Amino acid sequence: MIRRRLGSLDCVIAGGDDDRGGGDGPTVVLMHGFGAGGDDLVELANYVEAPPGTRWVFPAGPLELGGLYGDSRAWWMIDLARIERELSAGRAIDRADEVPDGLPAARAAVLGVLDALARDFGRTDARTVLGGFSQGAMLTVDVALHAPGKLAGLALMSGTLLAESVWQPRAAAVAGTTIFQSHGTKDALLAFSGAERLREFLLAAGAEVGFMPFPGGHEIPPPVLEGLGDLLARALPA
């Protein structure tokens, strides 16, 4: 495992033929959620079954939260006070109309990571799965809709429909893409109904969506890791 700057983001790179991202295997890029450390998802490389030689890349979000959050990062800022009010009221909030101010910058940063991987490691879109948890899942959809090439697959763990006015005109970009989506039916932070709306958006765009609801909250339980492994087997055949 190595740490390396790719584009404008610090990344952890694991796997490959040499455990340093080498070789000509496929690539999996996973992005953490809001308030997590940049290393939050790194251990998944040890638990998810993947094709031989798979290169794992874990970018750290560009925003350092600091303060009470410790070593935690974000892809864009969110209104924490508003979220607390929503949780207290027990309301299911539809975020489809929200276009975060930091979304274009986060998108550009991840596209920069993909470009650097193509240049320095031989990554190709046809052998790349992009994914993330929560905020990272939302960013995954946004990047896939703006990427110059079609990615092999997407992993969307506990995400929601966001920025529909930006995404809808570009929806055809994910037609035919293999997607794994998971969400807890008791998720209090991002309502299950938002995940269902995201699934319907992707299906209407022509994507091939495998949807895994599970009886839990905002989390990544073991069945989701199995589902992620199944996605890699389908999207990244030997």
N, C-alpha and C positions, 0 to 999 in steps of 0.2 A: 504494500500500500504506500502511495506517495501523496504528497500535497503539492499542488501546482496551480499557478495562476493561469486561467484560460480566459482569454478576452479580458473583461474587467472583474471577473469573479474568482475568488479562492475556491478551489475544488479538492475533494479527496478522490483519488483514482485507485481502484482496486481491481483484482482479477486480471483477465488477459492470460497470456501464456506464461508470464513471469511475475504475476501478482503486482505488477506495476503498470498495467494497462497495455502491455505490449502484445504483439501478434496481430493476426488478421481476423479475430473473432468479432462477433456482433457487439453492439454497445447498448447499455441501459443507462439512462440519465434520470435520476430521481431527485425531486425537489421537496424540501421540508415545508412545514406549515408555519404560520405566523407565531412568533414567540419561541420557536425552537432553536436550538443551537445548530450551527452549520453541519455538525456531525450526526444530527439526530437520526437519520435513516441509514447510516453507514453499515450498521450490523445486519441489515436486511440481506446484504450480499452473502452472509454466512448461513442464512436460513432459507432463502428462496432458491428452488431448483432452476438452473439455467443451462442453456447449451454450453458445451465445452468451449473454453476460451473467451467466455463473455467478459467484456470490459464494463465495469461499474463506475459511474461518475456521479458524485454528489456535490453539486454547487452550493455555496453558502449565499443566502440572500444578501443583497447589497446594503440593506439598512441595518445598522447596529442599534438595538434598542437600549441596551445598557441599563443603568439605574437599578430599579427593583427587579428587572428582568434578568440581570446577570449576563451570562454569555449567550444571548439570544438575538435572533435576527428576523428580518421580515423582507418580503418582496415589495410591499407597499404598506403605507400606514393605514390603520383602520381607527374608527371612532370607538374606543373602548368604553367610554361612558354610555354611548348609545347601546352597545351590546349588553352592558350590564342592565340597562333599563328594559331591554327586550327580554332578557332572561328572567328578570324579576316579574315581568308581566306575563310570562309564559306564552308569548305570541310567536307564531310561525311567520317569519319575515321573508317576503319575496324580494330577492336582490337582483332580479333580472334587469332592472332599469339602471343599476349602479355601474358607473364607469369610473373606477378609481383613478385619481390623478397620477399615481405612480405606475399604472399599468404599462404604458408605452415604454417607459425606461426599463422596467423589469423584463419586458418582452425582448427589447434590444440586447440586454445583457445576456439572456439565455441563448438568443440567436448567435451572439458572439462566442459563447461556449461551444455551440454546435459547429460553427465555422472553424474554431481552433482545433477541435477534435478531428475534423476532416483534414485539416492541413497537417497536423502534427502526428496523428495516429491512424490516418487512413479511414476514418469513419465514413460510412455512406448512409444516406437517408433510408434506403431500402433495407438496411440491417441495423436500424436504430429504433429502440422503444423509449419513448419519453413519458415520464409519469411524475406523480407527486401526491402529497397528502394535504387536504384542506386548501389553504391558499395556494400551495404548490400544485394541486389538482386543477384549480381554476386557471392558473398560469399555463399549465400544460395545454389546455384547450386553446387558449389564446395564441400560444406559440405555434401550435400545429396549424391553426387557421392562417397564420402569417408566414410560415416557413416556405422557402422557395421550392422545396421538394416534398413529396408525400412520405411521411414517416411510416415505418413498418407497423407500429402499434402504439397505443396510448394506455396508461394505467392511471385511473382517476379514483383515488381513495378519499372518500368523504368530502367531495367537492359540491358545487352548486352552480346553477345557471347564473351567469353574471354578464354584464356588458352586452346584452342581446342586440342592441342597436349597432354595435361594432361587429359582433360575431355573425349575425344573420346574413349580411351581404357576402360573407366569405365562407358560408357553410359548406359549399360544394368541395372545399379543399379537403374535407375528411371523408368524402364519399369513398366507400370501399375499405376504409381503414379499420383494422381490428382493434377493438377497444374493450378493456375490462374496467368495469365501474363497480365500486362497493360503497355501501352506506348503512349506518346503523339506524334501525327503525325508531330508536329512542334518542337519537342525537338531538341534544338541546341547543347546541351551538349553531349548527346548520341543519335546518329542518329537513326531514326525509322528503317532504313534498318538493323542496328545491332540487333534490337529487333526481326525483322523478321527472321534473321539468327538463333537467339537463339531459336525461336519457331520451326523452321525446324529441328534443332538439337534435340530438345526434342521430337518432333513427331517421328523422325526417330529412336529414342531410345525406342519408345513404350510407352511414357508417354501420359496421357490424358490431353491435354492442352486446356483451355478456354482462348482465346486471346481477350483482350479488347483494341482496339485502341481508342483514344479520341482526339478531336481537341484542343490540348494544348501543353504545353512545358514540362519541367522537373519538374513534380509536382504530387500531389495525390489529384485529384478532387473528389467531392462527388460520382460520379458513380463508381469510383474505390473502395471506401469504401463499397458500396453496393456489388460489385463483390467479395470483400474479405469476406463479410458476407456470400455470396452464397457458396464460397469455404468451409468455416467452416461448413456450414450445410451439404454439400456433403461429406466432408472428415472426419467429426467428428459426425456421427449420434448418437443420444441419445441411 
